[in-house]
């Protein structure tokens, strides 16, 4: 039975609401540029390579520095790191909004990624510290997971709405008021937590961790976009080799960046693996459905984004329900149910055609509910099994696993879907196409629709119809693969997590600085 003194009160829950601000903004920043790219390209005369780095510089900085920032927060204090990150995030948002050229915007986006890497593990680590009661912590992390998933969807809508009324820089300026609120209220509401015996900071592990993460993330993202190539494969292999060196150092160094104590509890390692697997499966949905709404159904960007938010509404119900069930039933079975629910959503996706808006939205909602159920409970079990003084490092590993899982899922399902698409388009395209038309149609569905619009009469209609059918077929094949992965995840959850318990540790450090001081 939990001692009453460990239960969080109104002050902690108010602080939790404040901590949701950076979480929403960091997750929104992943998708907020989707509709702004044409305006940015025109205004800053960005090349195609620069467009790529405007997107990827943020994601790479975020993924590459998560582990480092989680360890740093354990040493200097999670609240202090959160404040530093909020300052950097706000300043970089202003710099991005008023960038005069593509290079300035890429640099600002990179700093935004650094700020995001400090905010993400800090917020989750602080949640772990503030909510010492198992049931309350589970509930808080369930809300946290739902907010992160919802933020990605809201980012697209917010970007579209802002661009309807303001210039492209406005999508960055919306971050500034939230960061100012954070800087005002966090010192008043959130106590400081840090490891009382942190040891020295392992500087050599910083480049090793980045060298492990960045090449792998870059390689799989580019393979998802451009297809398989030997240089990209070598890039991934180089990252894996550096990763092996990083793991070896963590095992042998006394003051390692990642404490070996984290992995003494089975729930921690299993939680990270299952979280990564859930994100891997999730990409089988996200990669295709966003394109389906626009290129297959012909929705405009803002309309597609608005339709795409509907499945996110179900997430708001799934998170709390999952946390309640996790307190009444063995969490391993609830996690397995989440995996099977998401698999059922992909099964529904198999019934879609080229005009199935409602069915697609239902499938996405079911998938999202299942994935959020998994993420909420496995994140809670992983963090609950970690020592409180290592909460920042634990949170960074959970989030790094999500980044890896998402990138690998995007590459795997994107490659499978694109292979099916190209095969079908080549087979079903009408004969006698002008020179270069088939090649353009095989590249992307958007390219096929654009090419078809310039062809006369029946030829253009046949090419557009063949391309849409091919895309849906590729989505179906990827959905079969995602279903298999998620069913496997359910089996692993029952096997690996059934006897694991995220028990509250007794080694909580007292706040180094209490709220209000």
C-alpha positions, 0 to 999 in steps of 0.5 A: 500500500502506498504511503499517503505522503507519496501521493501527488496533490493539486500542486503536482498536477498543476505542475504536470499541466505546465510540463505538457507545454514543451511536450506538445510543442516538441511533438508539434514541431515534427509536423508543423512544417508540412504545409509551410515548405512551398512558401519557405522554398519560394521565399528563401529560394531553397534547393531540394537538398536544403528543403531536406535539411530544413526538415531533417536537421531538427529530427537529427539533433533531437535524436542524436542528443536525447541520451546525452541530455538525459544523462546531463539532466540527472547531473545538473538537475532536470528542472535546470535543464528544462529551463535551459532547453526552453530558453534555447527553444524560444530563441531558436523559434524567433531565429527560424521565424525571421531567417533570411536564407535557407542556411539560417533556417537550417541552423535554427532548426538544428538549435530547435532540435537541441532544445527539444532533446533537453525538453523531452527527457526532462519532462518525462523524468520530472513526471517520474519524480513528482508522481511517486504513487504507482497509480498516479504515475501511470495515469500521468504517463498515459496522459503524457503519451496521448499528448505527444501523439496528439501534438504531432497531429495538431502540428499539421493543422496548426501549420495549415491554419497559421499559413492561411492568415500569416507568413510562414515564420508564424508557425515558429513564433507560436512556440514563444509564448508557451516557452515564456509561460514555461520559464515563469511557472516552472520555477514556481511549481516544479521542484528540482530533482537530480542524482545526489551521486552522479559521478563525473560526466562521460564526455567520450560517450557523447560523440559515441552516442551521436555517432551511433544514432545519427548514421542509423537514423539518416540511413533508414530515413533516406532509404525510406525516401530514395530506396535501397542503396549500398552507401546508405546501407554502409551508413547504417552499418557504420552507426551500428558499429559505433553503437557497439563501441558505445555499449561496450564503453557503458559496460566497462566505464564506472561513471558511464552515461547510461547506468547499468543499474537501469537494466537490472529490472526486466521491465526496463529493457523490455519496455524500451523494446516494446515501445520501439516495436509499437512505433515501428508498427505505427509508421505502417499507418502514418506513412501511407494514410497522410498520402492517401488523404491527399493524393488518392482522395484528392483532399487539400493539405489543410482539409487532409490535416483536419480529417487526420486529427479525427483519429487523434480524438480517440487517443484522448479516451484510450490513454486513461482507459489503458491506465485504469485497466493496467491497475486492475489487470496484469499490465502485460495482458493490457499491453498485449491487448493494445498490440492486438487492437492496433493489429485489428486496425491494420486489418480494417485498413485492408478493406479500403479502396480508392474512395474509403475516407470513413473506413480509413479514419476508423482504421487509423483511430483503432490503430492509434488507440492500440499504440497509445495503450502500449506506449503509455503502459510500457513507458510507465513500467520502464520508468517505474522500474528505474531508480528515481535519480536516473529518471532523466537517463531512463526517459531519454532511452525510452524516447530514443527507442521511439525514434529508432522504431519510428525511423525503422518502421518508416524505412521498412514499410515505405520501401515495401509499399514503394516496391509494390507501387512501382511494380503495379504502375509499370504493369498497369500503365497505358501503352504509348506514354510520352517519353519520361511519363512512366518514369515520373509516374513510378517515382511517386503517386503525386508525380503520377497524378501530376503527369496524368493531368497533362495527358490527353483524355482517356490516357491520363485517366487510366494512368491516374487510376492505375497509380491510385490502385497501385498505391492502395495495393502497396498500403495493403501489403504494408498493412499485412506486414504491420499486422504481423509485427504487432501480433508478434509484439503481443506475444512478446509482451505476454512472454517478457512482461507477465512477471515484470512489475514496475514497483516504486523504488524507495531511493527517491532523492529529495528535491534539491530546490523546492518550488517557490524558493 
